[in-house]
Amino acid sequence: MKYRKVLHNFFLYLAIIIFLSFLLVPVLEMVFTSLQSMRNVFSIPHPLLPDFHFETYTHDLWAQVPWLPRYFLNSMIISTSVTLIDIILASPGAYGLSRFRFPGRRGILIAILASNMFSPVVLLVPLYKLMRLFHILNTYWALILPGAAFTLPFAVWMLTGYFEGIPKDLEEAAQVDGASKLRVLTKIVMPLAAPGLVTAAIYAFIVSWSQQFIFSLVFATDRTVMPITRGIYEYFGRNVTQWNTIMGASVIALIPVLVIFIFLQRYLIKGLTAGAIKG
Amino acid sequence: MLWPNNMIRLRRGFGQIKAAKEAYLYVLPMVAFMLLLVGYPLAETIRLSFYHETAFGSNSYFVGLSNYSRVFKDVVFWTVLVRTLVWTGSSVFLKTIIGLGGALLLNQKFPGRGIARALILPPWLIPLPIGAYVWTWLYNGQHGLITGILLRLHIIHQPFEMLAYPTSAFVGCLINDVWVGVPFMTLILLAGLQAIPNQLYESGRIDGANAWKAFWYITLPQLKRVLFIATLLSSVWTFNSFDVIWVQTGGGPLSATTTLVIKTYKTAFRSWDFGMGSTLAVITFLILGAVSALYIRSILKEETL
């Protein structure tokens, strides 16, 4: 019996290690490569461990990709704006959808579900023409507006579910006590919905950070507004050999996501599964 | 007797109109925003699919169904469509199998389970283009990790450039795409596994079911709905994969990795043919729409919206 248990555990851990290796080795290799010297990058066969060439981060990166800080800033500006627009539009929207039954409500919910499954590629041409018309190609708006449009449906869907979980009685009681509607919303509903808002915001931020790439391929090719995921591509597009700096720049591009992963993980898992389990 | 009842109904009716007005106030900004940035562009895509229009030329004219007939008569289109279906089918299949395996593993009780569950997230969190840069590097024929390992194990004796040959490039992109999709599958299925009541397994054990039978007769049937939703969503996302392919191969070599979205993008923004690009976009939209309809129907059956 004991023997079987040990064997069982051995195979369990072995399977888990294989499973996690598939997911994590690429991530490790990204970090390792960023710490390789060029001599190591070029050696054959590929060295499995880095030689801790920290100059990638202290010097090489900034010398070879001088625009990197700007790209990073651009990405931050775009993703933050997308998140703000999403929350500003989604929280009243989701509140309306969850608290009232009105003609057109079902239609809106179905449209939201459907637009969740859209590919940005389907709408690139008309969006391009629209932006050309309003002269916002190659501005932050060209990346913020489509970014918000493609993350809003999920935020609304998630928050609608969240608001539905908040009992209506609380609001009614406060209103009976003479609190104004605005006060009820800001003092009672929003604080209760805070975890849902955080989840929606994180999700919008992460998706936007990734999605900026395709939008910037078409709408913003100017370096002054280019997001970091696309900025690395500029560099990557040439006949690359400086893999240590490319991977270093990629690590830099991960910083916000990493911060979210470390500090806000519980919201992350909730957000990831909300779409399919609840929805 | 009728009167008060009617009055109540009437008052309630007014109340509803008032409530509806308030609701519209909340919903309007969001709806307006989506109409401008999704509704109108969608209508415009459909309109353009019946037009001849390029990015630069000012002459845009109605051509009826001729864009569509050109697409359907083009052998390349059918090749791309079949390739897209193979891409989607094989990627979703692998994601589901690996995800289910991972979910079953992480559902076991073992020390370190919390950390293991957190560690599956990175591939999903990492921006798609960044993940694709990393995989391109892993596949590098001279200095990449995969070549390095295969050389050390003496499986290959000279550098192998994965992304340079049609079939291996397709497989390379596919592995990258599976890597991106496994965390979602695992977490969704794990949530599904945790929702299965324990009594089912207990009564199964009393009836003498072994682990395999319990999996086949209890776990799988109980997981059916979650599996259905997860594979459906995953199919849509996989069908839509753009960054992974674009960064690694740009649709090549010899179009071996050109899926429908890549073809649509290239037609519109490499050949700058907006009319044909829109026609392909509409076809993409219709295929996705059919899958979304399945998804929405399933949601509507489960929940009263």
Interface residues (C-beta under 8 A of the other chain):
Chain A: N9 L12 Y13 A15 I16 F19 L20 F22 L23 L24 V25 P26 V27 E29 M30 T33 V41 F42 S43 I44 P45 H46 P47 L48 I85 I88 L89 A90 P92 G93 Y95 G96 L97 R99 F100 R101 F102 P103 R105 R106 I108 L109 I110 A111 L113 A114 S115 M117 F118 S119 P120 V121 V122 L123 L124 V125 P126 L127 Y128 K129 L130 L145 P146 A148 A149 L152 P153 V156 I206 W209 S210 F213 I214 L217 V218 T229 R230 I232 Y233 F236 W243 I246 M247 S250 A253 L254 V257 I260 F261 Q265 L268 I269 L272 T273 G275 A276 I277 G279
Chain B: Q16 A19 A20 E22 A23 Y24 L25 Y26 V27 P29 M30 V31 F33 M34 L37 V38 Y40 P41 L42 E44 T45 L48 A55 I98 G101 G102 L105 L106 Q108 F110 A116 R117 A118 L119 I120 L121 P122 P123 W124 L125 I126 P127 L128 P129 I130 G131 Y133 V134 W135 T136 W137 L138 N140 Q142 H143 G144 L145 T147 G148 I149 L151 R152 P159 W179 V182 P183 F184 L187 I188 A191 G192 V226 I229 A230 L233 V236 F239 N240 F242 D243 W246 V247 V261 T264 Y265 A268 F269 F274 G277 S278 A281 V282 T284 F285 L288 G289 V291 S292 Y295 I296 I299 L300 L305
